[in-house]
Amino acid sequence: MRDFNNAKPCLTGKGVTKTFGFGDKKMNAVDHVDFNFHEGEFVSIVGESGSGKTTLSKMLLGLISVTEGQIDFQGKPRDISTNAKKKEYWKGIQAIFQDPFASYNMFYKIDSVLLDCLKMRGDGSLPYEKKFELMTEACSFVNLKFAELTNKYPFELSGGQMQRLMIARIFLLKPKILLADEPTSMIDACSRATILDMLLKLRDEINMTIIFITHDIGLAYYVSDTVYIMEHGKFVEYGPADKVILNPQAPYTKRLINDVPKIYEEWDLTTV
């Protein structure tokens, strides 16, 4: 695990809150959370369904507004007040989502998906031969062959292939921050390990910050430098992965760890 005590923060939050509803039905989905994510850091945000993880990720991406608090990007207050500023922000932060089938426009061929990435990063005017070379390189990074994908539609691929194609997009865009919201939950265990290794390789290659949203605390321990534990919209514990997982302090963290089934022990279902 790396030490990020003296590293440069790239995304920070102070008192970040998201409130839904009004009056008696008002609810804080994310409740005054603080965070510091650093360049090159692999951060996991862990919690059960309904804990506020996905709501927080949507605020980080600028897909939903912040009710209260402030988010800073690259050391400055984030400004996404116009569509142009939001598009500029998205050059620095991108996402891979849980459902690969909902992540693509199924009427757009794979060529268009990758060409849009080149256009977004400012390489839209390159000769097609150079674009073909860059798209081939990106697909090769995720063990896909672009020559076999060209002129195909996303629905012609498997779920695992579509998730790998999402990582190929990230390879082309090279954002400062990648937000991965349960990117392995819909695929088999073998493909899951492959995709996680690809994310780690991508992090090492371009010093990208990865924010990994998951309910799987074992997976978080495997990949993370830093772990944030989220319960009812609040961070109840955070710190280096070894410290949080091997020496948990919060009762909620202890319960998450105890709830992980072990094949060599009888399962305790009393907490379910």
N, C-alpha and C positions, 0 to 999 in steps of 0.2 A: 504494500500500500504506500502511496506517495504522501508526503507531508505538504499541506497547503496553507500552513499558518502564515507564511510570508508571501503567498502567491497573490497575483493581481485578481481582484474580483471582476467578473464580467457581467453578472446579473445579481442584483441585490434587492431586497424588499424590506420595508419597515411598516409594520402594522397593517399588512395587506388583508383586506376583508371583502367578502362578497355576501351581500344580504339579498334574499329573495322574499317576496311577499310584503304585506303591509299590516300595520296594527298588531292585533293579537296573533296573526298568522305569520308574522315576520320570523325569518330563520337565517342564522349565519351559517352558510355552507362552508365558508372559510373565515376563521375568526382571529383577526389580528396576529398574523404569522410574520415572523422575521426570518430572513435567510440570506446567506452569502454563498454564491456559486462561483468557483474560480476557473480560470483558464486551464484546460486540460483535465479537469476533475470529472470523475464518474460519480454522480450523485444518484442515490435511489430514494424515492419517496414511497414509503410502505404504509399500507393501511387496508382495512377491510372495505368492501363495497359500501358506498355512502359516507366514507370518512372525509371526503372533500378533495381527494387527489386530482380527479379529472377536472373539477371546477377550477382548482388552482392552475392546472396546466393550460386551460383555456384562457385564463387571465394572463398568464405568462406569454402566450402566443398573441394576445390582443384580440381574441375572438369574442370575448365578453368583457364588459367594463368592470373597473375596480370601484367598489362602493366607497371604500375608505383606505387610506394608506398610500404609499408611493413605491413604484418600481423603478430602479435605475438600471440603465443598460450602458455598458462600457464607461461607467463612472459618471454618467450624466442622467438627469431625469428623463425617463422615456417619453417621447412625444409621438403619439400615433393619432393625432387629432384630425388628420386628413387622409384620404385614400393614398395619396402620393407618399406621405410620410410612413403610412402603414406598409406599403410595398417596399420601401427602403429598409424598414425594420425587419421585414421578412427575409431580406437578403442575408441578415445576420443570424436569424433563428428559424429553424425548420422543424418539421415533426414527422414521425412515423406513428400511425395509429393502430389500434387494436384490430380492426376489421379491414383486411386488405381489399375485400370485395366492395367496400364503401369508399375506398380511398382513390378510386379512379373513375373517370368518365368513360364508361364502357363503349362509347361511340368513337373514342379517340384511339387511334392505333398507338402501339408502343413507341414507334418512331416519333410521333407527335409529343408524347409524354417527355421523352428525353430531349427533343429539340427545344421544347419550351424551357427546359432547365438551362440550356446553353444561351437561349435568348435572354433569360432572366439575369444571368451572370455577365451579360454584355458581349457574348460571342456569336450573336445572331447573324453577323455579316461575314463570318468565316466561310471559305469555300466548303462545299459539301464533303469533299474528300477529307478535310481536316475534322469536320463535325463527325463523320463516320468513324474516324480514328479515335476521337475522344469518347464517343458512345461505346465503341468496341472495348476500349480500355476500362470504362466504368462497369460494363457488364462482366468483363473478365474478372474484375476485382471481387465480384460476388458469385463467381463460378457459373456464369451464364454466358452463352454465345450469342452476341448480337445478330450475327448472320442468320441464326435460327429463329430469332424473335421478330425480325423486320417484317412489316406488313401484317403482323398478328394483332389481335385485340387482347386486352387484359383478361377477359373471361376465358380465353383459350389456355391460360396458364393455371397451374395449381396454386393453392394458397401460399405455400412456401416459396414458390417462384415469384409470386407477386410481392411478398414481403422483401425478398432479395432485390427485386427491381426497385422497391422504394429506397433501399440502401444505395443502389446504383445512382438514383436521383441525387441523394445526399452527397455521394462521391463527386458528382458533377458540380453541384452548387457550392460545396465546401463552406457551409455556414460556420459561424463562431460557436453556435449552440445548437444541439440537437435534442429535441424533446421526444422521448420514446414512450408512448402511452400504451402499456401492456402489449408490446409488439410481438410477443411470442405466445400469447395465450390461446390462439386458434390453430396452432400447428403442432406437429408431433415432436416428441422429445429430441429426436436426432436433429431435425431441422432447427429446433430451439437452440441447441448448443452451437450449431453452425452460425446462426444469425448473431448470437451474443459474441462469439469470437470475431465475427466481421465488424461488429460495433467497436469492440476493443481495439482491433487493428486500425480502424478508421480514426479512432481517438488518438492513437499513437502516431499515426501518419501525419495528421494536420493539427495536432494539439487542440482538438475540439472538446468543448465541454458537453457531456451527455447527462441529461436529466431523465432518469429511468423511473417511470411510474409503474408500480407493481403491487400486488397483494401477496406475492411470494417472497417471504423473508429469507428463505434459503437461497433463492436465486440472487437476491439483493446482496447477500453476504459474499457470494461467489464473484460478482463483478464489480462491487463498489469500493470507492475510496471513502466515501462519506454516506451515512444513512440518516434520513429523517423519518421518524415514526409519527404517523398522523392518526388522530382519533377525534371524531366529532368536530372536524374543522380546525383543530389545533395541533401544533407539533408538541408531543408530550416528551420526546427525547430525540437528541441528535448528537452526532459525533463520528469519529472514525469507525468504520465498519467493525473492526475487531472489538473495539470497546463496547459498542452498542449491542452487538450480537452475543459476544462471549461473556460480557459482564453487564447485563441489562439492569436498569434501575427502576424504570416505570413499570407498574403492574400490567399495563396493557402490552408492553413489549414482551414481558415474560409470558403472557398468555399466548401471544402470537407464536413465540418460539415453541412453547409446549404443545401447541395445536398442530405442529408439523408432524405428520405420521412417520413412524420409524418402522422399517420392515422387520426389525429384530425384536420389537416390543409389541405387546398387545395394545391396540388403539384405545385411548381413553375418549369416549364420545360424550362424557358428561358435560363438557363445555360447549357442545354444539347446540 
